[in-house]
Amino acid sequence: MRRSRIKHPPMDPKRQEKRERRATWAVAVKARDNGFCQRYEPIEPRGRVWFGCTKKATDAHHMLARSQGGTDELWNGLGLCHEHHMWFHDHRIEAQALGLLAHIGDCSELPEED
């Protein structure tokens, strides 16, 4: 017996364009990072030697969240494996302390948009 597929109404064109633009951004971020997760942490007290994740980057993360004015510019993206992407969202304070996640107070340090 064949299952019938649920037919969804067509997506709003503006929403579809936004989704496609974000997907293009995510591909560009992961390509820039050579397809590897960019989660690093210091293994020496002074942070001179860093240990990085060796997993494939499956997600693209906004360092400054869109909800805080972050954009889909390449500089605002970080390629991450899914595990570390979830870690960023669950441990925002630690991610900010490592300089891997920005917050609204950091906007003066961000590059200006054209």
ZADO-1210 file (C-alpha; in nm, 4 decimals, padded with zeros to 6 digits):
<atoms>
<atom x="00.0000" y="00.0000" z="00.0000" code="MET" pos="1"/>
<atom x="00.1381" y="00.3366" z="-00.1029" code="ARG" pos="2"/>
<atom x="00.1372" y="00.6286" z="00.1375" code="ARG" pos="3"/>
<atom x="00.0020" y="00.9569" z="00.0147" code="SER" pos="4"/>
<atom x="00.2360" y="01.2522" z="00.0482" code="ARG" pos="5"/>
<atom x="00.1281" y="01.5622" z="00.2323" code="ILE" pos="6"/>
<atom x="00.1199" y="01.8583" z="-00.0009" code="LYS" pos="7"/>
<atom x="00.2435" y="02.1786" z="00.1557" code="HIS" pos="8"/>
<atom x="00.1397" y="02.5171" z="00.0244" code="PRO" pos="9"/>
<atom x="00.4080" y="02.7004" z="-00.1734" code="PRO" pos="10"/>
<atom x="00.6547" y="02.8959" z="00.0391" code="MET" pos="11"/>
<atom x="00.6386" y="03.2738" z="00.0421" code="ASP" pos="12"/>
<atom x="00.8903" y="03.3977" z="-00.2233" code="PRO" pos="13"/>
<atom x="01.0699" y="03.6294" z="00.0241" code="LYS" pos="14"/>
<atom x="01.1055" y="03.3479" z="00.2746" code="ARG" pos="15"/>
<atom x="01.2312" y="03.1120" z="00.0034" code="GLN" pos="16"/>
<atom x="01.4894" y="03.3693" z="-00.1111" code="GLU" pos="17"/>
<atom x="01.6087" y="03.4174" z="00.2478" code="LYS" pos="18"/>
<atom x="01.6391" y="03.0403" z="00.2967" code="ARG" pos="19"/>
<atom x="01.8405" y="03.0026" z="-00.0258" code="GLU" pos="20"/>
<atom x="02.0687" y="03.2961" z="00.0632" code="ARG" pos="21"/>
<atom x="02.1375" y="03.1466" z="00.4077" code="ARG" pos="22"/>
<atom x="02.2115" y="02.8047" z="00.2541" code="ALA" pos="23"/>
<atom x="02.4594" y="02.9678" z="00.0134" code="THR" pos="24"/>
<atom x="02.6214" y="03.1479" z="00.3093" code="TRP" pos="25"/>
<atom x="02.6532" y="02.8213" z="00.5043" code="ALA" pos="26"/>
<atom x="02.8209" y="02.6471" z="00.2091" code="VAL" pos="27"/>
<atom x="03.0655" y="02.9387" z="00.1697" code="ALA" pos="28"/>
<atom x="03.1525" y="02.9401" z="00.5427" code="VAL" pos="29"/>
<atom x="03.2214" y="02.5659" z="00.5496" code="LYS" pos="30"/>
<atom x="03.4283" y="02.5892" z="00.2289" code="ALA" pos="31"/>
<atom x="03.6356" y="02.8752" z="00.3702" code="ARG" pos="32"/>
<atom x="03.7068" y="02.6566" z="00.6754" code="ASP" pos="33"/>
<atom x="03.8165" y="02.3694" z="00.4486" code="ASN" pos="34"/>
<atom x="03.5203" y="02.1630" z="00.5634" code="GLY" pos="35"/>
<atom x="03.6503" y="02.1139" z="00.9181" code="PHE" pos="36"/>
<atom x="03.5071" y="02.2170" z="01.2529" code="CYS" pos="37"/>
<atom x="03.6700" y="02.5377" z="01.3774" code="GLN" pos="38"/>
<atom x="03.6209" y="02.4684" z="01.7504" code="ARG" pos="39"/>
<atom x="03.9564" y="02.5216" z="01.9177" code="TYR" pos="40"/>
<atom x="04.0518" y="02.5423" z="02.2806" code="GLU" pos="41"/>
<atom x="04.3800" y="02.6242" z="02.4546" code="PRO" pos="42"/>
<atom x="04.5674" y="02.3306" z="02.6058" code="ILE" pos="43"/>
<atom x="04.8343" y="02.5429" z="02.7738" code="GLU" pos="44"/>
<atom x="04.7552" y="02.7916" z="03.0512" code="PRO" pos="45"/>
<atom x="04.8617" y="03.0860" z="02.8371" code="ARG" pos="46"/>
<atom x="04.6715" y="02.9590" z="02.5345" code="GLY" pos="47"/>
<atom x="04.9764" y="02.9327" z="02.3100" code="ARG" pos="48"/>
<atom x="04.9010" y="02.5802" z="02.1905" code="VAL" pos="49"/>
<atom x="04.5540" y="02.5031" z="02.0639" code="TRP" pos="50"/>
<atom x="04.3782" y="02.1720" z="02.0143" code="PHE" pos="51"/>
<atom x="04.1220" y="02.1651" z="01.7366" code="GLY" pos="52"/>
<atom x="03.8305" y="01.9407" z="01.6533" code="CYS" pos="53"/>
<atom x="03.9019" y="01.7061" z="01.3633" code="THR" pos="54"/>
<atom x="03.5392" y="01.6432" z="01.2670" code="LYS" pos="55"/>
<atom x="03.3752" y="01.7583" z="00.9461" code="LYS" pos="56"/>
<atom x="03.1968" y="02.0957" z="00.9607" code="ALA" pos="57"/>
<atom x="02.8302" y="02.0129" z="00.9142" code="THR" pos="58"/>
<atom x="02.6879" y="02.3428" z="01.0436" code="ASP" pos="59"/>
<atom x="02.7602" y="02.7116" z="00.9929" code="ALA" pos="60"/>
<atom x="02.7285" y="02.9277" z="01.3035" code="HIS" pos="61"/>
<atom x="02.6818" y="03.3054" z="01.3274" code="HIS" pos="62"/>
<atom x="02.9416" y="03.4441" z="01.5684" code="MET" pos="63"/>
<atom x="02.7207" y="03.7485" z="01.6215" code="LEU" pos="64"/>
<atom x="02.3653" y="03.6183" z="01.6213" code="ALA" pos="65"/>
<atom x="02.1238" y="03.7525" z="01.3617" code="ARG" pos="66"/>
<atom x="01.8903" y="03.8433" z="01.6480" code="SER" pos="67"/>
<atom x="02.1627" y="04.0793" z="01.7743" code="GLN" pos="68"/>
<atom x="02.2327" y="04.2427" z="01.4404" code="GLY" pos="69"/>
<atom x="02.4663" y="03.9803" z="01.2947" code="GLY" pos="70"/>
<atom x="02.4633" y="03.9405" z="00.9188" code="THR" pos="71"/>
<atom x="02.5166" y="03.6614" z="00.6695" code="ASP" pos="72"/>
<atom x="02.8603" y="03.7993" z="00.5808" code="GLU" pos="73"/>
<atom x="03.1421" y="03.5465" z="00.5527" code="LEU" pos="74"/>
<atom x="03.3413" y="03.7007" z="00.8409" code="TRP" pos="75"/>
<atom x="03.0467" y="03.6390" z="01.0754" code="ASN" pos="76"/>
<atom x="03.0408" y="03.2640" z="01.0130" code="GLY" pos="77"/>
<atom x="03.2173" y="02.9714" z="01.1725" code="LEU" pos="78"/>
<atom x="03.2091" y="02.6165" z="01.0378" code="GLY" pos="79"/>
<atom x="03.1352" y="02.3681" z="01.3166" code="LEU" pos="80"/>
<atom x="03.0512" y="02.0027" z="01.3623" code="CYS" pos="81"/>
<atom x="02.6979" y="01.9531" z="01.4933" code="HIS" pos="82"/>
<atom x="02.8190" y="01.8595" z="01.8430" code="GLU" pos="83"/>
<atom x="03.0194" y="02.1800" z="01.8855" code="HIS" pos="84"/>
<atom x="02.7454" y="02.3912" z="01.7288" code="HIS" pos="85"/>
<atom x="02.5096" y="02.2673" z="02.0003" code="MET" pos="86"/>
<atom x="02.7841" y="02.3302" z="02.2597" code="TRP" pos="87"/>
<atom x="02.8043" y="02.6958" z="02.1470" code="PHE" pos="88"/>
<atom x="02.4322" y="02.7407" z="02.2035" code="HIS" pos="89"/>
<atom x="02.4372" y="02.5612" z="02.5394" code="ASP" pos="90"/>
<atom x="02.7539" y="02.7336" z="02.6712" code="HIS" pos="91"/>
<atom x="02.7363" y="03.0909" z="02.5471" code="ARG" pos="92"/>
<atom x="02.9441" y="03.2410" z="02.8302" code="ILE" pos="93"/>
<atom x="03.2320" y="02.9958" z="02.7780" code="GLU" pos="94"/>
<atom x="03.2176" y="03.0474" z="02.4005" code="ALA" pos="95"/>
<atom x="03.2349" y="03.4247" z="02.4495" code="GLN" pos="96"/>
<atom x="03.5303" y="03.3869" z="02.6890" code="ALA" pos="97"/>
<atom x="03.7169" y="03.1872" z="02.4211" code="LEU" pos="98"/>
<atom x="03.6407" y="03.4635" z="02.1689" code="GLY" pos="99"/>
<atom x="03.4387" y="03.2239" z="01.9540" code="LEU" pos="100"/>
<atom x="03.1029" y="03.3882" z="02.0058" code="LEU" pos="101"/>
<atom x="03.0293" y="03.7596" z="01.9994" code="ALA" pos="102"/>
<atom x="02.7585" y="03.9475" z="02.1808" code="HIS" pos="103"/>
<atom x="02.5946" y="04.2805" z="02.1178" code="ILE" pos="104"/>
<atom x="02.8573" y="04.4711" z="02.3192" code="GLY" pos="105"/>
<atom x="03.1240" y="04.3558" z="02.0725" code="ASP" pos="106"/>
<atom x="02.9715" y="04.5397" z="01.7741" code="CYS" pos="107"/>
<atom x="03.2294" y="04.8193" z="01.7822" code="SER" pos="108"/>
<atom x="03.4958" y="04.5589" z="01.6964" code="GLU" pos="109"/>
<atom x="03.3150" y="04.4233" z="01.3892" code="LEU" pos="110"/>
<atom x="03.4030" y="04.5231" z="01.0328" code="PRO" pos="111"/>
<atom x="03.1827" y="04.7850" z="00.8738" code="GLU" pos="112"/>
<atom x="02.9419" y="04.6725" z="00.6040" code="GLU" pos="113"/>
<atom x="02.9596" y="04.8230" z="00.2548" code="ASP" pos="114"/>
</atoms>
